[in-house]
Amino acid sequence: MTSLAAIFDLDGTILNTLPDLADSLNLALAAQGLPTHDLTGYRPMVGNGMAKMIERALPESRRDPETRAQIMAHFKKEYAQRQCDKTRPYEGVPELLRGLVDQGWALGVLSNKDHENTLEVVNHFFPSLFAQILGVKPGATTKPDPTGALSICQALGARPEAVFYVGDSGVDMATAKGAGCRPIGVAWGFRPEEELLAGGALAILRRPEDFPQIVAGF
């Protein structure tokens, strides 16, 4: 069993994916003559998976199954073409991850993004850094269900109670707690610190380079 292991959320934690998500969904919405949103408006919509993001982006009067399916199909087409266009790692994150791997840490990514999209963006921006990468596969549950986190812990050969789970939302903190991991919030993501603390974050990471110091206290 490894004693140094961490699971990272994707959107809002290691990558700022919001511009590409927003561009893709706005194109899908506009094609149907529906209102679009700016980046600030999309912040609270992300975190519970693509289907929930689309539901939140639609006017309440247009959240019927047919409209949701049309928007989803168009969004997926657009996002597949531009998912790495404006997306960028947060400053200091690549250096943190490389440093952890060099120190013998086993790292995983758990996202509510579709599995194929998750694989593509993680391998594009962080090649060879993560031992386990898991998004949402057909029929699988999404966070905060702890199934994915527990699966990654097992694959990493780590006891959940020894694993640090790093994320930017209350969904992530609930996932960590449900899996029995140690929840750490990041201050640079899509959600306010208050949500992370209310969700049970043991600590708030304000800069990636502070991670080693914070985890040394546990």
C-alpha positions as CSV (number, residue, x, y, z in Angstrom):
1,M,0.0,0.0,0.0
2,T,1.3,3.4,-0.9
3,S,1.3,6.1,1.8
4,L,1.6,9.1,-0.5
5,A,-1.5,9.5,-2.7
6,A,-3.8,12.3,-3.8
7,I,-6.9,12.5,-6.1
8,F,-7.5,15.8,-7.9
9,D,-10.7,17.2,-9.3
10,L,-10.3,18.5,-12.9
11,D,-12.4,21.5,-13.8
12,G,-11.6,24.4,-11.5
13,T,-8.9,22.6,-9.6
14,I,-6.0,21.7,-12.0
15,L,-7.4,23.2,-15.2
16,N,-9.4,26.3,-15.9
17,T,-11.8,24.8,-18.4
18,L,-14.5,27.4,-18.1
19,P,-13.8,29.4,-21.3
20,D,-14.0,26.3,-23.6
21,L,-17.1,24.9,-21.7
22,A,-18.8,28.3,-22.0
23,D,-18.0,28.8,-25.7
24,S,-19.2,25.3,-26.6
25,L,-22.5,25.5,-24.7
26,N,-23.2,29.1,-25.8
27,L,-22.9,28.0,-29.4
28,A,-25.3,25.1,-28.7
29,L,-27.8,27.4,-27.0
30,A,-27.6,30.2,-29.6
31,A,-28.3,27.6,-32.4
32,Q,-31.6,27.0,-30.7
33,G,-32.3,30.7,-30.2
34,L,-31.8,30.3,-26.4
35,P,-30.1,32.8,-24.0
36,T,-26.4,32.4,-23.6
37,H,-24.3,33.2,-20.4
38,D,-21.0,34.9,-19.6
39,L,-18.1,33.2,-17.7
40,T,-19.4,34.4,-14.3
41,G,-22.8,32.9,-15.0
42,Y,-21.3,29.5,-15.8
43,R,-19.3,29.2,-12.6
44,P,-22.1,27.8,-10.5
45,M,-23.3,25.6,-13.3
46,V,-20.2,23.4,-13.4
47,G,-19.3,20.6,-11.1
48,N,-22.2,18.1,-11.3
49,G,-21.6,16.7,-14.8
50,M,-22.4,17.9,-18.3
51,A,-26.1,17.0,-18.1
52,K,-26.6,19.1,-15.0
53,M,-24.6,22.0,-16.5
54,I,-26.9,22.0,-19.5
55,E,-30.0,21.8,-17.4
56,R,-28.8,24.8,-15.3
57,A,-28.0,26.8,-18.5
58,L,-31.4,26.3,-20.0
59,P,-34.4,28.5,-19.1
60,E,-36.7,26.7,-16.8
61,S,-39.4,26.6,-19.4
62,R,-37.1,24.8,-21.9
63,R,-35.7,22.0,-19.7
64,D,-37.8,19.3,-21.4
65,P,-36.0,16.1,-22.4
66,E,-36.1,16.9,-26.1
67,T,-34.4,20.3,-25.7
68,R,-31.8,18.9,-23.2
69,A,-30.9,16.1,-25.7
70,Q,-30.6,18.5,-28.6
71,I,-28.4,20.9,-26.6
72,M,-26.3,18.0,-25.3
73,A,-25.6,16.6,-28.7
74,H,-24.6,20.0,-30.1
75,F,-22.5,20.9,-27.0
76,K,-20.6,17.6,-27.2
77,K,-19.8,18.2,-30.9
78,E,-18.6,21.7,-30.2
79,Y,-16.6,20.8,-27.1
80,A,-14.8,17.9,-28.8
81,Q,-13.4,20.5,-31.3
82,R,-12.3,23.1,-28.8
83,Q,-11.8,21.5,-25.4
84,C,-8.1,22.5,-25.4
85,D,-8.4,25.9,-27.1
86,K,-8.6,28.2,-24.2
87,T,-8.3,25.7,-21.3
88,R,-5.1,26.1,-19.3
89,P,-3.5,24.7,-16.2
90,Y,-3.7,27.0,-13.2
91,E,-0.4,28.7,-12.4
92,G,1.9,26.5,-10.4
93,V,-0.2,23.3,-10.8
94,P,2.1,21.6,-13.4
95,E,5.1,22.2,-11.1
96,L,3.3,20.9,-8.1
97,L,2.2,17.7,-9.8
98,R,5.6,17.0,-11.3
99,G,7.2,17.6,-7.9
100,L,4.8,15.2,-6.2
101,V,5.4,12.4,-8.8
102,D,9.2,12.9,-8.4
103,Q,8.7,12.5,-4.6
104,G,6.9,9.2,-5.1
105,W,3.3,10.3,-4.8
106,A,0.6,8.3,-6.7
107,L,-1.8,10.7,-8.3
108,G,-5.3,10.3,-9.7
109,V,-7.9,12.5,-11.4
110,L,-11.6,12.2,-10.8
111,S,-14.0,14.3,-12.9
112,N,-17.7,14.6,-13.6
113,K,-16.7,15.4,-17.2
114,D,-17.3,12.6,-19.7
115,H,-14.6,10.0,-19.4
116,E,-13.3,10.4,-23.0
117,N,-13.1,14.2,-22.6
118,T,-11.4,13.8,-19.2
119,L,-8.7,11.5,-20.7
120,E,-8.1,13.8,-23.6
121,V,-7.6,17.0,-21.7
122,V,-5.6,15.4,-18.9
123,N,-3.2,13.6,-21.2
124,H,-2.9,16.8,-23.3
125,F,-1.9,19.1,-20.4
126,F,-0.4,16.6,-18.0
127,P,1.1,13.7,-19.9
128,S,2.4,10.8,-17.7
129,L,1.7,12.5,-14.4
130,F,-1.5,10.7,-13.3
131,A,-1.6,7.0,-12.6
132,Q,-5.4,6.9,-12.7
133,I,-7.7,9.1,-14.7
134,L,-11.5,8.7,-14.4
135,G,-14.4,10.6,-15.8
136,V,-18.0,9.6,-16.1
137,K,-18.6,6.5,-18.2
138,P,-22.0,5.5,-19.5
139,G,-24.2,4.2,-16.7
140,A,-21.8,5.3,-14.0
141,T,-22.6,7.5,-11.1
142,T,-21.3,11.1,-10.8
143,K,-19.8,12.8,-7.8
144,P,-20.6,13.2,-4.9
145,D,-21.2,9.5,-5.1
146,P,-17.9,8.1,-3.7
147,T,-17.7,5.1,-6.1
148,G,-15.2,6.7,-8.4
149,A,-13.0,8.0,-5.6
150,L,-12.9,4.6,-4.0
151,S,-12.1,2.9,-7.3
152,I,-9.1,5.2,-7.8
153,C,-7.9,4.6,-4.2
154,Q,-8.0,0.9,-4.9
155,A,-6.2,1.3,-8.2
156,L,-3.5,3.5,-6.6
157,G,-3.0,0.9,-3.8
158,A,-3.9,3.5,-1.1
159,R,-6.2,3.4,1.9
160,P,-8.9,6.0,1.4
161,E,-8.3,7.5,4.9
162,A,-4.7,8.2,3.8
163,V,-5.6,9.9,0.5
164,F,-5.9,13.6,0.1
165,Y,-8.8,14.6,-2.2
166,V,-8.3,18.1,-3.7
167,G,-11.2,20.0,-5.3
168,D,-12.8,23.4,-5.8
169,S,-16.4,22.7,-4.8
170,G,-18.8,21.4,-2.2
171,V,-19.4,18.4,-4.5
172,D,-15.7,17.5,-4.2
173,M,-15.7,17.9,-0.5
174,A,-18.8,15.7,-0.2
175,T,-17.1,13.1,-2.5
176,A,-14.0,13.1,-0.3
177,K,-16.0,12.7,2.9
178,G,-18.2,9.9,1.4
179,A,-15.1,8.0,0.3
180,G,-13.3,8.5,3.7
181,C,-10.6,10.6,2.1
182,R,-9.1,13.9,3.4
183,P,-10.8,16.8,1.7
184,I,-8.7,19.8,0.7
185,G,-10.2,22.8,-1.0
186,V,-8.6,25.2,-3.5
187,A,-9.2,28.9,-3.4
188,W,-8.7,29.6,-7.1
189,G,-11.5,27.5,-8.5
190,F,-15.1,28.0,-9.5
191,R,-16.7,28.1,-6.0
192,P,-16.2,30.3,-3.0
193,E,-14.2,29.3,0.0
194,E,-17.3,29.4,2.2
195,E,-18.8,26.5,0.2
196,L,-15.6,24.4,0.6
197,L,-15.5,25.0,4.4
198,A,-19.2,24.3,4.8
199,G,-18.6,21.1,2.8
200,G,-16.0,19.9,5.3
201,A,-12.6,21.0,3.8
202,L,-9.8,20.3,6.3
203,A,-7.8,23.1,4.7
204,I,-7.9,25.7,1.9
205,L,-5.1,25.7,-0.5
206,R,-4.5,29.2,-1.8
207,R,-1.4,28.5,-3.9
208,P,-0.4,25.1,-5.4
209,E,3.1,25.4,-3.9
210,D,1.6,25.4,-0.4
211,F,0.3,21.8,-0.8
212,P,3.3,20.0,0.6
213,Q,3.3,22.2,3.7
214,I,-0.4,21.7,4.3
215,V,-0.4,18.0,4.0
216,A,2.6,17.7,6.2
217,G,0.3,18.8,9.0
218,F,-1.9,15.7,8.8
